[in-house]
């Protein structure tokens, strides 16, 4: 069992920045991929960015060049630095972890971008 807790969401104006963090606790061994997904009202959850334990990253095309995902394996924490935020980035952002071939999800943190 893995628990994921997000923090760092909030309200920001378009063009601004926010940093999200997600700390994993519980059964921490064999957490491979960690990342971030988001879900806006009326839309399906979509991938934002993922990072493997080896440091490899993948980003959604919509956030490339603006968002940066990073990971501290010692702290079992994944981060998302979001720059040049747009109104369309408004969503609930969910932390994700792949643990023992199972998908684990955080409760989500609201990111609201005003314009």
C-alpha positions in Angstrom: 0.0 0.0 0.0 1.2 3.4 -1.0 -0.2 6.7 0.0 0.4 9.8 -2.1 -0.1 13.3 -0.8 0.0 16.3 -3.1 0.7 19.9 -2.1 1.4 23.2 -3.7 -1.8 23.9 -5.6 -3.5 27.2 -5.6 -4.6 30.2 -7.6 -2.2 32.0 -10.0 -2.6 34.5 -12.8 -1.8 33.5 -16.3 1.9 33.6 -17.0 2.7 32.8 -13.4 4.3 29.8 -11.8 3.4 27.1 -9.3 5.3 24.2 -7.9 3.6 21.0 -6.9 5.0 18.2 -4.8 3.9 14.7 -4.0 5.3 12.6 -1.1 4.8 8.9 -1.0 4.5 6.9 2.2 3.7 3.3 3.2 5.1 0.5 1.2 7.8 2.4 -0.7 9.7 -0.4 -2.3 9.5 -0.9 -6.1 7.9 2.4 -6.9 9.0 2.8 -10.5 7.2 5.5 -12.4 5.9 8.6 -10.7 4.2 11.5 -12.3 1.3 13.9 -12.6 -2.0 13.7 -14.3 -4.7 16.3 -14.4 -8.5 16.5 -14.8 -10.4 19.6 -15.7 -14.2 19.8 -15.2 -16.0 17.9 -17.9 -12.9 16.3 -19.2 -11.1 13.0 -18.8 -7.9 12.7 -16.8 -4.9 13.2 -18.9 -1.2 12.7 -18.5 0.9 15.7 -17.7 4.4 14.3 -17.1 6.0 11.2 -15.7 9.5 10.3 -14.5 11.1 6.9 -14.0 13.3 5.9 -11.1 16.2 6.2 -13.6 15.4 9.8 -14.4 13.7 9.4 -17.8 10.9 11.8 -18.4 7.9 12.2 -20.7 5.7 15.2 -21.1 2.4 15.9 -22.7 2.8 18.1 -25.8 0.7 20.8 -24.2 3.1 21.4 -21.4 6.5 20.8 -23.1 8.8 23.7 -22.5 6.7 25.0 -19.6 6.6 22.3 -17.0 9.4 20.3 -15.5 9.1 17.1 -13.5 11.7 16.0 -11.1 12.1 13.3 -8.5 14.0 12.8 -5.3 14.3 9.1 -4.8 15.7 9.4 -1.3 12.7 11.4 -0.2 10.2 9.5 -2.3 8.9 12.7 -3.6 8.1 13.9 -7.1 7.8 17.5 -8.1 6.2 19.5 -10.9 7.4 23.0 -11.7 4.9 24.8 -13.8 5.9 28.0 -15.5 4.1 30.2 -18.0 0.7 28.9 -16.8 -2.3 29.2 -19.1 -5.9 29.3 -18.3 -6.3 25.9 -19.9 -4.0 24.5 -17.3 -6.7 24.9 -14.7 -7.5 21.4 -13.3 -7.2 19.1 -10.4 -3.7 17.7 -10.5 -3.2 14.1 -9.3 0.0 12.5 -8.2 0.6 9.1 -9.7 2.8 6.2 -8.9 3.3 2.7 -10.3 3.7 0.3 -7.5 3.8 -3.5 -7.9 2.2 -3.2 -11.3 -0.7 -1.2 -9.7 -1.7 2.4 -10.3 -1.7 4.5 -7.2 -3.3 8.0 -7.0 -3.2 10.9 -4.7 -6.3 12.9 -3.7 -5.5 15.7 -6.0 -4.7 19.4 -5.6 -6.5 22.2 -7.4 -4.6 24.5 -9.7 -6.6 27.5 -10.9 -5.2 29.9 -13.5 -7.0 33.2 -13.9 -6.8 35.4 -17.0 
